[in-house]
Amino acid sequence: MKKLEGKLPLIAFVVAAFAAVAFTGPKDLQPEYGLDGSTWRNVTNITPGEDTYECNDSNLVCTRSAANPSAPMVKEGTFIFHGE
C-alpha cells in the first residue's frame, strides 16, 4: 500500500495531463482576408506562394481577420494576389 501512496502524485499528474489533452477541442483557423485593390480576398485555407498570394516584406498589413480595414492584422506585409 505504501508503494501506491508514493506514486499517487505521479498518477494524478498523468490523469491531469490526459484530461487536458482529451478535453481540449481543435483550434479553429483564424479567418484571413487580403485587400487586392478594392476587392477583399478570403485566403483562410490558401497557402501563400507564387501561385496564390504573397505577403511581401513591408511594414503594412497583408491580411486581416475580417474583410474590414479596421479588423485586426493577421500577417504583416504587402498583399499581392496571383489568382486562385
Phi and psi in degrees as a GROMACS rama.xvg file:
@    title "Ramachandran Plot"
@    xaxis  label "Phi"
@    yaxis  label "Psi"
@TYPE xy
-66.9916  -32.1583  LYS-2
-62.5287  -42.7415  LYS-3
-65.7318  -39.9473  LEU-4
-59.7283  -38.7742  GLU-5
-69.8468  -23.8293  GLY-6
-97.7704  -0.0876795  LYS-7
-59.1017  -43.0346  LEU-8
-60.8598  -38.3613  PRO-9
-66.1459  -43.2662  LEU-10
-62.8925  -42.6402  ILE-11
-62.2905  -41.0221  ALA-12
-62.9942  -44.1908  PHE-13
-63.6738  -43.7668  VAL-14
-64.3367  -42.0896  VAL-15
-64.5905  -42.1859  ALA-16
-64.3139  -42.6771  ALA-17
-61.6029  -45.0531  PHE-18
-63.9338  -38.9606  ALA-19
-62.6382  -40.0235  ALA-20
-77.7369  -41.0456  VAL-21
-68.9931  -32.323  ALA-22
-105.461  13.7654  PHE-23
-99.7535  123.301  THR-24
-74.7794  165.599  GLY-25
-66.9318  147.344  PRO-26
-77.8244  126.801  LYS-27
-74.9346  143.868  ASP-28
-70.3292  137.25  LEU-29
-76.6167  131.296  GLN-30
-60.6197  147.862  PRO-31
-134.455  128.187  GLU-32
-130.051  139.368  TYR-33
-121.347  144.758  GLY-34
-93.849  113.578  LEU-35
-103.798  88.8397  ASP-36
72.1995  -102.082  GLY-37
-116.793  5.7209  SER-38
-110.875  128.049  THR-39
-82.7926  127.187  TRP-40
-107.557  127.577  ARG-41
-82.3362  112.322  ASN-42
-118.318  28.4482  VAL-43
-57.102  -48.9412  THR-44
-104.655  20.9433  ASN-45
-107.718  131.95  ILE-46
-81.7438  128.462  THR-47
-61.2481  142.842  PRO-48
175.342  -178.328  GLY-49
-67.9571  -22.3689  GLU-50
-93.7362  -10.0444  ASP-51
-120.285  -82.5066  THR-52
-151.482  162.2  TYR-53
-133.759  154.985  GLU-54
-116.714  90.6025  CYS-55
-67.0898  155.092  ASN-56
-64.3071  122.647  ASP-57
-172.331  176.751  SER-58
-95.5864  15.3841  ASN-59
-89.421  175.721  LEU-60
-92.0639  122.206  VAL-61
-85.5811  -56.4712  CYS-62
-128.325  152.807  THR-63
-124.083  166.095  ARG-64
-80.7001  -5.80742  SER-65
-152.611  162.48  ALA-66
-79.9638  66.4809  ALA-67
-152.678  131.698  ASN-68
-65.2939  -14.6077  PRO-69
-103.228  4.93443  SER-70
-70.0432  154.632  ALA-71
-61.5029  145.829  PRO-72
-72.2438  141.254  MET-73
-104.75  -50.7063  VAL-74
-128.579  150.229  LYS-75
-97.7377  145.664  GLU-76
138.755  -171.901  GLY-77
-102.364  123.675  THR-78
-76.4529  123.206  PHE-79
-127.291  116.543  ILE-80
-99.91  125.603  PHE-81
-98.8262  -17.4068  HIS-82
128.261  171.964  GLY-83
